[in-house]
């Protein structure tokens, strides 16, 4: 990956998670201090918004979520 200043970053690895139904409004989340890319996650490794999503505040069947690390 070549940065805007011309520096090269070898082996840049971007991780992301996409959950929700295609065609629904997309919520794009770039984490700040969470340490990973998991908004929803799995039962074994729940994401950091899972309680909000499962709790019905932002229903996963009404939205899609795209989360990535930086």
C-alpha positions as a printed Julia matrix, in Angstrom:
70×3 Matrix{Float64}:
   0.0     0.0    0.0
   1.37    3.43  -0.92
   0.34    6.3    1.34
  -0.56    9.79   0.21
   2.94   10.95   1.21
   4.54    8.25  -0.94
   5.59    5.93   1.89
   5.03    2.22   1.34
   3.39   -0.06   3.88
   4.18   -3.68   3.1
   1.65   -6.38   3.96
  -1.19   -4.06   4.91
  -4.07   -6.12   6.24
  -7.56   -4.7    6.5
 -10.21   -6.74   8.3
 -13.92   -6.18   8.04
 -17.27   -7.61   9.03
 -20.52   -7.34   7.05
 -23.82   -8.41   8.64
 -27.44   -7.75   7.79
 -29.67   -8.17   4.79
 -28.71   -6.86   1.33
 -30.86   -3.95   0.23
 -31.29   -2.52   3.72
 -29.74    0.84   4.72
 -26.01    0.51   5.34
 -24.37    1.61   8.58
 -20.6     2.02   8.1
 -18.62    1.8   11.33
 -14.92    2.57  11.68
 -13.89    1.58  15.17
 -11.96    3.98  17.32
 -10.71    2.18  20.4
 -12.4    -1.21  20.2
  -9.39   -3.19  19.07
 -11.12   -5.19  16.35
 -13.53   -5.1   13.43
 -16.4    -7.01  15.03
 -19.59   -5.02  15.45
 -21.88   -8.05  15.66
 -19.43  -10.96  15.81
 -20.31  -14.56  16.61
 -21.55  -16.43  19.68
 -17.95  -17.43  20.43
 -16.61  -13.9   19.88
 -19.41  -11.34  20.25
 -18.9    -7.92  18.74
 -18.93   -4.69  20.7
 -22.36   -3.5   19.35
 -24.03   -6.9   19.67
 -26.12   -5.97  22.73
 -27.32   -2.81  20.97
 -28.21   -4.72  17.79
 -29.78   -7.76  19.51
 -31.51   -5.46  22.0
 -33.5    -3.98  19.14
 -32.0    -0.5   19.21
 -30.59   -0.97  15.71
 -32.16   -4.25  14.46
 -29.87   -6.37  12.27
 -32.84   -7.29  10.04
 -33.55   -3.59   9.33
 -29.96   -2.53   8.56
 -26.66   -3.82   7.21
 -23.46   -3.12   9.11
 -20.02   -2.81   7.55
 -17.27   -2.47  10.14
 -13.56   -2.28   9.46
 -10.37   -1.79  11.39
  -7.84    0.94  10.75
